[in-house]
C-alpha cells in the first residue's frame, strides 16, 4: 500500500512525533491513557487546559455536587476502588479517585497542564496530526484521542440582558467559593440535575432563594446509605466481591432502560413512583401541579434527589414558573411585569454540548473541516471515528450518551475500540486508517431510525436535541448493546488503510 497523495510531505526531521496525543485529562483521557499504557503504547502525552486533572469533576465543585449513578458503577472496571464511602459519591471523593488513578499509573509526568488546544490538522503525506497549542509550539502525533468531554464548557441561556446584572453572577461549573451567601437574596435559573443539588444547599445558607423553573422534571428519590467499614474491607480483600456488586448494579440499571429509553408500560411505573414521591414530599396541591411534567419520563434526564422538594417548601424559598422576559441590572423580570431583585444570580444551566460543530477545530484529509460537516448535526462511525479524519478518535462522540446507566460503562467500550485502532496504526506503520463512508452512513441511518422510537425523540425539548430536533447525543438501546457495538468494530471491513511510505520514515517518536 502506498500514499497516492500529490502533496509534498512536510519536513519533520526536527519535530518529535508522539505515538498518541490525548486531549483532555478527565475521566476519559485518564482511562484512555491507562489502557494505552497497558497495551504497550508508551510514547504519549495528555494535553490539559487546566492546572490539574479531573475534567467535569474538577470544575463542578458547587455545594452538594454529587453523582447520580452509584459509585460501584461510576468507576472503571479496570481501576476498582474499594474505598467508596457511600452508595453515591460526592464530587470531592470522585476527584480523589481520579487522582489515585493518575498516581497509581504514573501519569502526572505525561500531562502538559495549562495547555489549551486551539486546533488539530492532519498532515496526510506524513500520516501525522499537528496539534496547535495556545502560546506554545505545536505537538505532532501519529494518532489523536479527543477526550475533551461533552460536559466541559459552561452553558448560559439565551436571555436578553444577561450581561447587565450588576450583582454577583456565577455558574454551577464555575463556582465562587469565596462568596458568602449568608443573608443574601439569591436567584437560581435552572431546575436540572445540578440545580436540584445546589438549591437545598443554598436554602440552608441564604436569606431568600427564588427558583426560576422553565419546565419541571421527573424526580425520583435518592437513598444514599454509607458503605460500612466491614464491606470496604471485604471489597479490598476479595476483589471479586466488589466486581459482583458492580455487576448487580449494572443489570439493575439495564432494567431501568425499559422504562426510560422507550415509552412502555414500565414508563408508567417510573412516572407513578415519581408522582408518589411528590405526594409524599409536597403537601400543596398547586405546587404539585407546577412540579408535574407534561412529557413522558425519560424524555429529559431523570432527577435523582430526596432533598429538592423539601427545600422548595422552606419559608425562605419560592418557586417561580412565570417565563423570564429579561435580566436587568438588579435582577430578573418575568413576563407578567414583575422584577425580582437579587444580590446573586446562580446559573445551573448545564454545558455547551457539541451536538453541532466539533469540540475543537479539526481539519482532516483534503482540508475538510469537521465543524462544517457537523453543521446540521454531529455523526460518527459507532460514535468514535469520523470518515475523512483518520487516526483520530473520540470518547463520548456522537450518539454515545446513556439515558439509564453509567457513562463510564460506555466510555470503557469506546476506549477499548480506540486502543485497538491506535495499536493497529502503530503496529502496521500506517499513514491512514480511515473509516469507510458507506459504513459510517449505514451505522448512522440505523441509529437515527432507532431513535425515532425512543422517549428522547418523543416531542419534548432537551439538551439531547439540536434546535431542529436532530438527536446527535443519545444511544438508542441498552448499555449491553452499546458495548457489543464497540466490540464489533471491524478495522478490516469498515476501514481503509494506507501504509506510511519512505518519505515520512524520518519522523521520529518522542521520548517522554
N, C-alpha and C positions, 0 to 999 in steps of 0.2 A: 504494500500500500504506500502511496506517496501523496504528498500535498500538492494539489493541482492549482494552488493559488498563484496568480501572477504578481502578487505584491512582494516587494523585496523585503527580506527579513530584517528586523531591527537588530543592530549590533548590541548584544547583551553581555559582551565579554567581561565588562567590569561590574555587572549587576548581579548580585546574589539572587538566586531564584529558589524560593521555598517550594517544598512539595505541596503544601497546603497553607492557605491563609483562612482563618476563621474570623468572621466579622461579628463581634459581639461576645461578651463573656458572662451571659446569663445562663440559665439552666441549659438551653440548647447548645450554646457554644462550649460550655464546660463538659457536657455529656458527649458531644462530638469529639472533643479533644481526648477524653479518656478512652473512647472506643477506637479512635485512630491510633493512639499510642499502643493500645493492646493488640492492634492489628499489625504493628511493626512500622507504622509511619512515625518518624521521629523529627523530621525537619519541617516543623510547622510553627506558626505564630498566631496568637489571638490579638485582634485589634479591638480595643475597648475605649470608648469616648470618655468614660468616667474615670474616677480615681480608684475604684475597687470593683470586683466582680459582683454579680448578683442580679443584674437586669431589673425586671419589674419589682422584685422583692427588695432590691436596694432602694428603688425610687419610691415605692409605696410604704411610707412609714407613718401614715396618718393614724390617729388614735383608733384602736380597735381593728387595725389591719390584720386579716387572717385569711386562710384558705378555706373554701367551702367544699373541698374534696378531702377525704380522710388522709392523714399523713402516711399511712401504710401504702396508699395508692399514689399519693402525690410525692413520689420519690422514685429514683431509678432502681430497677431490679438488680442491676449490676453494681449498685452502691448502696446497699441496705443500711438503714440507721436504726439500731435497736433502742435508741435513747429518746424517741419522741415522748414528750411529757403528757400530751393529750391526744384524743382522737383526731381533733382538728387543730392544726398548729397556727400560731401567730407568725407575723412576718419576721420577727427577730429570730425565732427558732429556725425558720426555713432558711434565713440568711446564714445562720451558723452552720447549717447542713451544707450549703454551697461552699462556704469557706473550708469546711472539713474536707470536701472532695478535692478542692484546689490544693490543700496541704498534703493530703494522702497521695496524690498523683504528681506532686512537684510541678504544678502548672503555673505558679506565680511567675517563675522566671521566663515563661513563654508569653506572658501577657504584656502588650505595649499599652500602657494607660495614657489617658489624656490624648488619645489619637482618634480624631473624627474622620471617618472615610467620606470623601466627597464624590467618589465615583470609581467605577471599575470599567476597564476597556480591554477587549480581547485582541491580542496580537496573534493572528492566525498562523502566519508563517513559522513563528517560534513555538506555537502552542502554549502561550503564556498569557496570563492575565496581569495587567498593570493596575495596581490599587493606589489611587490618589489619596493622600492624607493631608488634611489641613495643616499648613505651616511646617511640613516636613517633606523629606524626599519620598518618592513613591516606592512601593514594595511590589515585587514580582512573585508570581506563584504559578505552578502548573495547574492547580485546582483551587477553587474557592468554595467555602461554605458560608452562605449568608444566614447567620443566626442572630440577626438583629431583633427578631421577635415582633409580633403584631401589636404588643401592648407596651410600647416603649416611648411614644411621643404623646404627651398630654393633649387631649382634645377639648376645645372650648366650643360652646354652642354658638350658632349664628344668630345673636341677639343684638338688635340695634342699641348703640350706646355702650357697648360692653367695656370700652376703654375710658369711659367718662367718670366712672365711680371713683370718688376721692378717698374712700376709706381703704381698709386693708383687703386685698384680694388674694386668694390662694386656691390652688388646685389640689385635689386629693393626691396626685402623683408628684407634687412639688410643695410639700407641707412646710410651713414656717413654725418650727418648734419653739422659737423664741417669743412667739405671740402669746400673750396672756388673755384667755377668753373670759376670765373672771369678771363678772358684772357687765359683759358686753352683749349687745344685740346682734345676733348672727342670722344671716340668711343662707340657706343651703339650696342650691339649684341642682336637681337630680334626685332620683329615688331608685337608682340601680344598685348593683352589688356592692359598690364602695360606699354609697350613701347610707345604706341600711346598717353598715358597721360604724360609720362616723357619727350619725345623728344621736344614737344613745349616749355616746361619749360626750358630745357637745352639750346635750341636755343636762348632764351632770355638772358641767363647768360654767356654762354661760347663763346670763340673766334671762335671756329670751332667745328661742330658736324658732325661726319660721322656715318651713319646708315647702318648697315650690314643686308641686307634682304635675307633670305633663300627662303621664299615663301610669296607673298603678301596675304592680307586678304580682304574680302568683308567689305567695310566701309559704314556705314550709318550715317547721320548727327545726332547730339545730341543737341537738343534745351533744355536749362536749365533755364527757367524763375524763378524768385524769387516768393515765396509764400507771398502774401500780408498779412499785419498785420490783416486786416479785416477777411481774410479767416482763419488765425490761431486762431483768437478769436472765430470764428463761430465753428471751429472744437472742441475747448475746451468746448464751451458752449453746443454744440449739438453733442455728440459723434457719433450718428447715421449718421450724415452728413459725417464725416470722414470715417466711415465704408462703406458708399455708394461710396465714391471716391475710396477707396481701391478696392471695387468690380468692379467698372468700369475699373480700370487699369488691374485687374485680367483677365477679359474677353477680353480686348484688346490684352493682351499678349497671351491668349489662341488662338486667331485667327491667331497670327503670326506662331504658330506651323504648320499650314497648308502649310506654305511656306518654313520653315527651317528644320523641322523634317523629312518630306518626300519630295521626288522630285516630284513636282506637277506643274501645270500651275502657281500657286502663287509663286513658287520658281523663275520663270522668272520675275515676278513682283518685287520681292526683288532685284534681280540682276539688273533689269532695273533702279530701284531707286538708287542703289549704283553707277551704271555707269553714271547716270545723275548727281549725286552728284560729281563724279570725274570730269566730263566735266566742271561743273560749277566752280570747285576749282583748277583744274590743267590745265594750258594753254599749256604745252609742250606735243605734241603727243607721243614722245618717252618715256617720263616719265609715261604717262597714260598707255602705253603698258607694262612698267615694273611693274606697280602697279595693273594690271588686273589679277585676279586669273585664273587658268586653271581647277578649280574644282567647283562644284555646291555650291551655297550659303547654309550655314548650315553645310557643311562637317567639317569645322573648325568653331570656335567661331566667330560670327559676331562682328565687331569692331564698337563701338558707339563713334564717335568723330567728332567735327567740326573744330578742331584745327590742326590735324595731317598733312593733305595735305598742308595747307598754310605754316606750319613750314618747310616741306621738300623743299619748293621753296625759302626759305630765302637765301641770299647771303652767309651766314656762315654755311649752311647745305648742305650735299651731300648724295645721296642715292647710295650705293654700292651693286650691285647684283652679283658680282663675288663670287663664293663659297670660304669660308675660308679654307686655307690649314693648317695653324697652327697659334698659338700665339707665338710671340717672346719676347725677353727681352724688346724691345722698342715699340711693337705694334702688329699689325695683318698682316699676309701675306696671300694674296689671291692667287688662283691657277694660275693666269697669271704671277706671279712672283713679284708683287708689295708689298712692305712693307709699311703699313700705320702706322705712328708713332703717339703716343698719350701720354698725361700726365695722362689720366684716362680712364679706361675701365668700362663701366656700363653693367652688365648682366641683361637684362629684359627677363629672360628665364623661368619664372614660377616656379613651385614647383615639388618636387618629389611626384607624385600622386601614391598611392598604388594600382596599377592595378594587381600586383602580390605581394605575400608576405602579411604581415599584418603590421599595423602601429606600433605595439609594439609586442614583443614576447608573444604569448598566448599559454598556454598548457592546453588542455581540458581533457575530460574523457579518461582513459586508456593511458595517456601520449601522446595523439595526439597533434601534433604541427601545429597550423593554418598556419604558414608560409610555411610549407612543402606542405600542402594540396592546398594552393593557388599558388603553383609554376608555374602552367600553366595558371593562370588567376583566379581572385577572384570571388566568388559567395556567395550567401546567400539566405535565405528564405525571400522574399519580402524586401530584402536589409538590414534587421535589426537584423537577428538572423541566426546562423550557427549551423547545426546539429553536435552534439558532444561537444558543448561548451555551456552548459546550464546556464541559469540565467545571460547571458552576451549579451548585446545588443549594436548595432552600430547606431550612427547617421551618415548619409551620407555613408552608407555601399555600397556594390557593386550594380551597376545599379540603382542608385537613382539620377543621375545627370540630371538637367534640361537643355534643349538647347534653351528654348524660354521664360522662366518665372523665377520667383524669387526662389532662393534656399530656402528661409525661408518658402515658401508655402509647399515645400516637407518636410522640417525639422519639421514643426509643425505636419504633419501627422505621421512622424516617432516617434516623442516624445509622441504623444497620444497612439500609439501602445506600446511603451516602458513602459509608465506609467501603462497601462493595464496589461502587463506581470509582471512588478515588484510588483504591488499590489496583483496580484494573487499568486505569490511566497510567499509573506509575510502573506497574509490573510489565505492561506491554509497550511502554515508552510511546504513548500516543500523543499526537498533537491535538487530536479532536476525538472526543466521544460525545456524539450529539444525538438527541432524541429524534427519531423519525417523525415528521409532521403528521403523517397519517395515524400513527399510534397515539400521538397526543390528541388529535382531533376525535378519534374513536373513543378514547377514555373520557374526554370532556362531554361529548354528546351523551354518553351513558350517565355521567354524574348529573348533568342538568335534567335529564329525563327522570331520574330517580328523585331529584329534589322537588319536583312538582307534586310529589305525593307526601311531602313532609309538612310538619306544622310550621316550620320556618318560612315556607312559601305559601302560607295559607291566608295571607292578607294583612297581617299587622306590619307596622313599621318598626324596624330594629336595626342595630348596627351590623347585623349579618348581611344586609342587603344594600346595594347601591340605590341611588335615588330613583332609578327606573326599574327597580325590583330584581336586578340580577344578583344571584347568590354566589359569590366567589369565596365564601368563608367556610361554610359548614360541610361536613362529610355526611351523606345521607344513608347511614347504616349503623351497625353495631361496631364497637371497637374491634371485636374479633374479625369482622370483615375488613376493616382498615388494615390491621396487622397482616392479614392474608394477602391483601392487595400489595403491600410493600414487599412481602416475601416473594411475591410473584413477579417482581421486576426482572425482565429478561434483557440483559445487555446485548445479547447476540441478535435476538429477533427485533427488538424495538429501538435499537440504537445503530448509528453508523460510526465506524472507527476509521481514523486516518493516522498513519504512523508518522512519527516525528522524523523528518529527513535530515540529511547530513548538515544542512545549512544552520540548524539550531543545535548542533551537537556540542557547541561550546558553552551553552547555557549551563551554568553550574549551580548545584544546590547549596543553599546557605547552611553553615553550621551554626546552630542556635546556641 
